[in-house]
């Protein structure tokens, strides 16, 4: 099957593709906000209609205990391999709105980039595969491979219902690999494939003091302030050098060989590049590791937000009744998020002053994942990048977490092919998120080439033995 007709179709349709992506981005499909449940359902319905329109079969919006899964397939050839294409249509909140130049759910074209929440994470990257599928079906009437599409609405809250769906349907989801575009490239002209993902754990630490707010003049210095107690607990999670102080936290952390670290230094971003992308002048963290290593092969805990007391305009002299911190762990092989949750619980119990009480809530347990770089489905992705970008992808580690990677590996026994199209300055998870349109166009072409190259893979690919892993 000649990919050039599909490529020409995609190039001719760029303006329409951007218009459709703009429509997709208008849905405020924020999975962490229960009041957005209706928006998530409407977004899922829009996506399902679009998949049916481009020619996919068996399109369904599958209800879960949370947000629906959008499923579609095209499995019409017995002699071609089957690939799963995964993405997520849910997004993070747009707040704080004051930091956006334009409203997060009013997609805006600026400097050849589409600005909106979800533009790069993950609606734009997901849509690249959808448009590649369309380009083949509208020109050839068929695809080079069999396809299963799974697009979920809960990735940003840890995919609590997807594992059950995959486990329940493991026979129907038999495939040789799962292709995921939800990661980053090194730069606009250097594509990258991620071969490792950190795991994760999210938690809320809430410190309780008096049953109601107290006058700070009448009780300041006599009653322990919950906000101050919380700050002390949070500050104590790291030592002065940036190491996590929770006892036992590093017990299962894997040490990597000099060969692996040298390979990372050659392919990954430099300290200067990371600081430049972060728009800061000086790094911070565990000594003995580069900034890239700190964000990939080393674990960490971050404070995502603190709430408590008076945060509005003007002064209010009070001791708050409670204070809350949202934190997140990034975990590495071979850390188990469930064990880390217990270690955190034990630690908080030890360090909490007797003058206050604490409620600890843990959620979104995500296991870290490693992927063989020598797997044929992964190598096909590198060749597809070469066709579209003019150079092969480099292999990098990701500091982020995609829960389904572990699920696909352990439930279906297949690798995840992490074909990233985000840029370091796309402001993923931050204000003014964007997706660079020239990258969007190349992403569609990369996916078209990947379909063609993957068509030569066997129905079942042998998983490399441990000794073949270049780790």
Legacy VTK file of the C-alpha trace (Angstrom):
# vtk DataFile Version 3.0
C-alpha trace
ASCII
DATASET POLYDATA
POINTS 471 float
0.000 0.000 0.000
1.572 3.274 -1.185
1.734 5.876 1.637
2.276 8.802 -0.741
-1.408 9.234 -1.584
-2.157 9.373 2.147
0.680 11.888 2.622
-0.657 14.105 -0.167
-4.158 13.931 1.342
-2.787 14.990 4.742
-0.852 17.906 3.264
-3.888 19.124 1.349
-6.068 18.837 4.431
-3.904 20.710 6.941
-6.203 23.722 7.256
-9.217 21.505 7.916
-7.267 19.341 10.360
-6.409 22.446 12.420
-10.035 23.575 12.347
-11.184 20.177 13.636
-8.507 20.099 16.323
-9.651 23.566 17.399
-13.181 22.219 17.823
-11.838 19.295 19.864
-9.903 21.659 22.139
-12.956 23.757 23.000
-14.294 21.069 25.330
-13.229 21.812 28.943
-12.763 18.089 29.577
-11.101 18.446 32.984
-11.211 15.027 34.672
-10.138 16.278 38.107
-13.180 18.551 38.425
-16.432 16.609 39.052
-18.511 19.519 37.792
-16.978 18.949 34.328
-18.408 15.422 33.970
-20.923 16.616 31.388
-18.180 18.287 29.354
-16.204 15.038 29.352
-19.212 13.089 28.087
-19.814 15.641 25.344
-16.142 15.547 24.373
-16.221 11.742 24.201
-19.354 11.856 22.030
-17.737 14.374 19.674
-14.634 12.205 19.352
-16.704 9.083 18.692
-18.684 10.848 15.947
-15.435 11.989 14.374
-13.954 8.487 14.397
-17.086 7.126 12.748
-17.010 9.918 10.177
-13.455 9.103 9.047
-14.379 5.455 8.475
-13.519 3.451 11.587
-15.680 0.505 12.620
-17.382 -0.508 15.870
-17.205 2.988 17.312
-18.511 3.031 20.865
-18.603 5.302 23.884
-18.118 2.834 26.723
-19.334 3.954 30.168
-17.173 3.343 33.224
-17.567 4.195 36.902
-15.999 7.521 35.933
-15.541 9.073 32.508
-16.258 7.081 29.331
-13.761 5.295 27.095
-14.013 5.935 23.366
-13.375 2.736 21.426
-13.060 2.175 17.678
-11.408 -0.390 15.455
-10.566 -1.362 11.895
-9.715 -5.061 11.671
-10.341 -6.295 8.182
-7.118 -8.034 7.139
-6.104 -11.434 8.469
-2.517 -11.240 7.242
-1.562 -7.926 8.866
-0.578 -7.147 12.465
-2.882 -5.388 14.923
-1.816 -2.239 16.777
-3.519 -0.459 19.652
-3.528 3.337 19.463
-4.027 4.952 22.850
-4.589 8.549 23.856
-6.556 10.584 26.365
-9.101 13.324 25.784
-9.159 14.563 29.385
-7.045 17.541 30.364
-5.771 19.338 33.448
-7.523 22.412 34.844
-6.823 25.755 33.237
-6.407 27.576 36.534
-4.900 30.001 37.373
-6.753 31.722 34.537
-4.967 35.023 35.186
-1.710 33.544 33.866
-3.139 32.720 30.427
-2.781 35.260 27.639
-5.975 33.843 26.101
-8.689 31.699 27.755
-7.552 28.049 28.038
-10.636 26.665 26.269
-10.778 29.271 23.541
-8.150 27.866 21.137
-6.068 30.684 19.695
-3.612 30.627 16.803
-0.474 32.586 17.643
3.046 32.377 16.188
2.157 29.280 14.170
1.024 27.432 17.287
-2.401 26.522 18.627
-2.750 27.689 22.242
-5.258 25.876 24.492
-5.364 23.521 27.440
-4.829 20.010 26.046
-3.268 21.237 22.796
-0.139 19.121 23.323
-1.303 16.971 26.244
-2.905 15.052 24.709
-5.558 16.101 22.223
-3.157 17.361 19.565
-0.904 14.306 19.753
-3.896 11.938 19.836
-5.378 13.718 16.814
-2.189 13.116 14.824
-2.981 9.405 14.745
-6.642 10.041 13.956
-5.702 12.168 10.945
-3.189 9.557 9.751
-5.935 6.931 9.890
-8.258 9.226 7.958
-5.598 9.908 5.335
-5.332 6.205 4.515
-9.023 5.386 4.677
-10.014 8.305 2.434
-7.396 7.515 -0.217
-6.851 3.761 -0.077
-10.121 2.648 1.478
-8.064 0.516 3.859
-5.266 0.645 6.428
-1.858 -1.063 6.176
-2.450 -2.574 9.641
-5.365 -3.567 11.826
-6.158 -0.882 14.379
-7.767 -0.676 17.814
-8.291 2.830 19.207
-8.652 3.345 22.964
-9.101 6.958 23.999
-9.815 7.491 27.692
-11.013 10.381 29.818
-9.158 9.754 33.076
-5.416 9.736 32.370
-4.832 12.956 34.275
-6.301 11.390 37.425
-4.362 8.118 37.178
-6.609 6.053 34.848
-8.600 4.469 37.709
-10.982 2.562 35.414
-8.866 1.706 32.384
-7.047 -1.294 33.879
-10.356 -3.011 34.586
-11.445 -2.423 30.978
-8.195 -3.832 29.594
-8.186 -6.861 31.908
-11.802 -7.659 31.130
-11.197 -7.433 27.373
-7.683 -8.838 27.093
-8.636 -11.376 24.407
-10.415 -8.789 22.289
-7.455 -6.430 22.643
-4.841 -8.859 21.367
-2.203 -6.856 19.500
1.545 -6.716 18.886
2.125 -3.277 20.402
0.405 -0.188 21.766
1.318 3.143 20.192
1.104 6.197 22.452
1.840 9.815 21.563
1.867 11.665 24.884
5.539 12.527 25.374
8.080 15.091 24.173
10.746 15.483 21.546
14.187 16.948 22.279
13.558 19.906 19.971
11.581 20.841 16.870
14.147 19.127 14.634
15.135 16.219 16.902
12.419 13.593 17.467
12.615 11.273 20.441
11.182 7.971 21.616
10.767 7.444 25.337
11.866 4.051 26.644
11.256 4.636 30.352
8.508 6.244 32.404
8.596 7.153 36.065
5.754 5.892 38.205
3.711 8.073 40.471
1.663 8.533 43.602
-0.471 11.497 44.612
-1.410 12.416 48.139
-3.158 15.050 50.200
-1.897 15.931 53.680
-4.445 17.830 55.747
-3.499 19.205 59.159
-6.309 19.976 61.620
-6.108 22.329 64.601
-8.861 24.227 66.383
-12.464 23.498 65.365
-12.772 26.977 63.842
-10.595 29.941 62.872
-9.161 31.792 65.838
-8.141 35.426 66.354
-4.373 35.481 65.907
-4.058 38.292 68.443
-5.894 36.384 71.152
-4.398 32.948 70.449
-1.216 33.470 68.410
1.661 31.894 70.312
-0.690 29.815 72.445
-2.296 27.527 69.850
-0.278 25.630 67.234
-1.105 27.015 63.814
-2.100 24.138 61.425
-0.653 26.006 58.425
2.702 26.373 60.173
2.648 22.734 61.276
1.891 21.681 57.699
4.762 23.790 56.345
7.117 22.153 58.808
5.987 18.661 57.741
6.318 19.540 54.047
9.710 21.206 54.457
10.945 18.078 56.218
10.263 15.848 53.206
13.673 16.834 51.785
17.036 17.390 53.411
19.219 20.372 52.587
20.736 18.556 49.584
17.415 17.619 48.025
17.186 13.970 49.068
13.834 12.662 50.266
13.943 12.021 54.025
11.226 9.358 54.282
12.930 6.287 55.834
13.150 3.403 53.353
12.290 5.607 50.369
15.450 4.702 48.422
15.606 1.011 49.384
14.372 -0.250 45.986
15.799 2.493 43.793
17.810 0.897 41.006
21.378 2.020 40.385
22.308 2.380 36.715
25.565 1.485 35.032
28.080 4.003 33.789
27.266 2.856 30.248
23.595 3.724 30.656
24.356 7.095 32.213
26.837 7.914 29.437
24.194 7.030 26.860
21.734 9.309 28.648
24.252 12.152 28.623
24.687 11.820 24.864
20.988 11.640 23.932
19.235 13.635 26.628
18.965 17.374 27.236
21.817 19.235 28.920
21.503 21.016 32.253
21.516 24.348 30.423
18.704 23.240 28.129
16.551 22.090 31.051
17.115 25.351 32.938
16.331 27.323 29.799
13.077 25.430 29.258
12.144 26.003 32.898
13.092 29.690 32.623
15.217 29.535 35.782
18.894 30.306 36.299
19.952 27.663 38.794
19.092 24.002 39.315
18.254 22.230 42.556
18.189 18.670 43.739
20.050 15.542 44.696
23.845 15.895 44.284
25.813 13.545 42.060
23.313 13.539 39.189
22.653 15.724 36.170
19.328 17.529 35.992
18.167 15.058 33.330
19.091 12.148 35.605
17.332 13.769 38.567
14.127 13.942 36.539
14.293 10.413 35.113
16.357 7.811 37.003
15.968 9.378 40.460
12.712 9.612 42.434
11.268 12.769 43.913
8.346 14.259 45.792
6.906 17.631 44.795
4.477 19.986 46.488
1.763 20.805 43.944
-0.219 23.232 46.060
-0.938 24.447 49.590
-4.309 25.674 50.891
-5.232 27.123 54.235
-6.319 30.234 56.043
-7.049 33.552 54.403
-5.865 33.740 50.790
-8.060 36.578 49.509
-7.287 40.270 49.207
-6.556 42.292 52.294
-5.529 41.238 55.785
-7.295 38.863 58.130
-5.552 38.072 61.408
-6.543 34.453 61.965
-5.145 31.093 62.893
-6.747 28.722 60.348
-8.650 25.676 61.502
-6.891 23.471 58.949
-4.399 23.505 56.087
-3.915 21.131 53.167
-1.034 20.261 50.864
-1.257 18.356 47.597
1.908 16.408 46.821
3.019 14.008 44.116
5.752 11.379 44.008
7.687 10.397 40.897
8.943 6.855 41.308
11.583 4.801 39.514
12.301 1.088 39.086
11.842 -0.854 41.297
9.738 1.308 43.598
6.199 0.120 44.358
3.727 3.001 44.781
1.721 1.013 47.347
4.813 0.513 49.518
5.721 4.191 49.140
2.214 5.113 50.302
2.723 3.091 53.485
6.170 4.583 54.068
4.652 8.056 53.716
1.866 7.173 56.143
4.382 5.920 58.720
6.580 8.988 58.252
3.743 11.481 58.637
2.588 9.689 61.759
6.077 10.017 63.278
6.664 13.683 62.491
3.220 15.141 63.207
3.254 17.244 66.399
0.878 16.166 69.167
-0.691 19.635 69.055
-2.432 18.938 65.712
-3.941 15.963 63.888
-3.422 14.833 60.294
-5.540 13.189 57.623
-3.564 11.555 54.787
-5.224 10.555 51.516
-3.303 8.696 48.787
-4.468 8.132 45.222
-3.370 7.539 41.614
-0.825 4.772 42.154
1.219 4.371 38.964
3.997 1.825 38.449
7.182 2.840 36.609
7.829 1.221 33.231
10.771 0.211 31.045
10.502 -0.579 27.340
12.965 -2.484 25.158
14.574 -0.168 22.636
15.398 -3.112 20.373
11.782 -4.229 19.951
10.797 -4.253 16.266
7.712 -2.107 16.847
9.863 0.512 18.571
12.502 0.440 15.848
9.781 0.951 13.235
8.884 4.195 15.005
12.457 5.440 14.708
12.396 4.758 10.959
9.051 6.560 10.647
10.564 9.623 12.301
13.447 9.499 9.838
10.981 9.556 6.935
9.063 12.574 8.271
11.772 14.591 10.058
14.829 13.618 8.039
16.595 12.075 11.018
15.954 9.096 13.301
14.685 9.529 16.825
16.970 9.453 19.823
15.959 7.319 22.795
15.298 9.177 26.016
13.775 8.616 29.436
10.686 10.479 30.532
10.229 11.926 33.994
6.460 11.800 33.617
3.993 8.977 34.086
1.485 7.339 31.742
-0.454 4.761 33.805
-1.531 2.607 30.864
2.065 1.762 29.841
2.387 -0.586 32.806
-1.106 -1.972 32.123
-0.345 -2.825 28.508
2.927 -4.471 29.496
1.585 -6.533 32.378
-1.971 -7.335 31.281
-1.606 -7.646 27.503
2.109 -8.511 27.440
2.886 -5.966 24.722
5.286 -3.013 24.594
4.266 0.617 24.417
5.738 2.585 21.532
6.071 6.114 22.934
6.176 8.398 19.895
6.295 11.898 21.357
5.484 15.100 19.461
5.426 17.685 22.260
8.142 20.334 22.490
10.000 21.313 25.678
8.457 24.789 25.551
4.857 23.664 24.936
4.005 24.521 28.562
2.391 21.149 29.189
0.557 21.270 32.550
1.162 25.022 32.706
-0.494 28.212 31.455
-0.473 29.046 27.736
-0.081 25.426 26.640
0.435 25.127 22.902
0.998 22.711 20.025
3.355 23.880 17.278
1.494 23.416 13.977
4.540 22.458 11.857
5.117 19.656 14.390
1.437 18.666 14.136
1.805 18.323 10.365
4.988 16.274 10.701
3.352 14.177 13.419
0.574 13.171 11.031
3.146 12.254 8.386
5.207 10.291 10.920
2.117 8.311 11.867
1.327 7.638 8.196
4.835 6.254 7.711
4.549 4.230 10.909
1.402 2.514 9.637
3.263 1.495 6.501
6.436 0.329 8.282
4.499 -1.555 10.965
2.610 -3.509 8.316
5.708 -5.655 7.786
5.877 -6.733 11.429
4.799 -10.233 12.384
1.523 -11.040 14.072
3.386 -11.694 17.327
6.798 -10.196 17.931
9.278 -11.997 20.131
10.010 -9.992 23.256
13.791 -9.587 23.664
15.448 -11.460 26.473
16.846 -9.565 29.464
20.401 -9.780 28.148
19.307 -7.959 24.968
18.075 -4.914 26.834
20.449 -1.965 26.507
19.945 -0.629 29.993
LINES 1 472
471 0 1 2 3 4 5 6 7 8 9 10 11 12 13 14 15 16 17 18 19 20 21 22 23 24 25 26 27 28 29 30 31 32 33 34 35 36 37 38 39 40 41 42 43 44 45 46 47 48 49 50 51 52 53 54 55 56 57 58 59 60 61 62 63 64 65 66 67 68 69 70 71 72 73 74 75 76 77 78 79 80 81 82 83 84 85 86 87 88 89 90 91 92 93 94 95 96 97 98 99 100 101 102 103 104 105 106 107 108 109 110 111 112 113 114 115 116 117 118 119 120 121 122 123 124 125 126 127 128 129 130 131 132 133 134 135 136 137 138 139 140 141 142 143 144 145 146 147 148 149 150 151 152 153 154 155 156 157 158 159 160 161 162 163 164 165 166 167 168 169 170 171 172 173 174 175 176 177 178 179 180 181 182 183 184 185 186 187 188 189 190 191 192 193 194 195 196 197 198 199 200 201 202 203 204 205 206 207 208 209 210 211 212 213 214 215 216 217 218 219 220 221 222 223 224 225 226 227 228 229 230 231 232 233 234 235 236 237 238 239 240 241 242 243 244 245 246 247 248 249 250 251 252 253 254 255 256 257 258 259 260 261 262 263 264 265 266 267 268 269 270 271 272 273 274 275 276 277 278 279 280 281 282 283 284 285 286 287 288 289 290 291 292 293 294 295 296 297 298 299 300 301 302 303 304 305 306 307 308 309 310 311 312 313 314 315 316 317 318 319 320 321 322 323 324 325 326 327 328 329 330 331 332 333 334 335 336 337 338 339 340 341 342 343 344 345 346 347 348 349 350 351 352 353 354 355 356 357 358 359 360 361 362 363 364 365 366 367 368 369 370 371 372 373 374 375 376 377 378 379 380 381 382 383 384 385 386 387 388 389 390 391 392 393 394 395 396 397 398 399 400 401 402 403 404 405 406 407 408 409 410 411 412 413 414 415 416 417 418 419 420 421 422 423 424 425 426 427 428 429 430 431 432 433 434 435 436 437 438 439 440 441 442 443 444 445 446 447 448 449 450 451 452 453 454 455 456 457 458 459 460 461 462 463 464 465 466 467 468 469 470
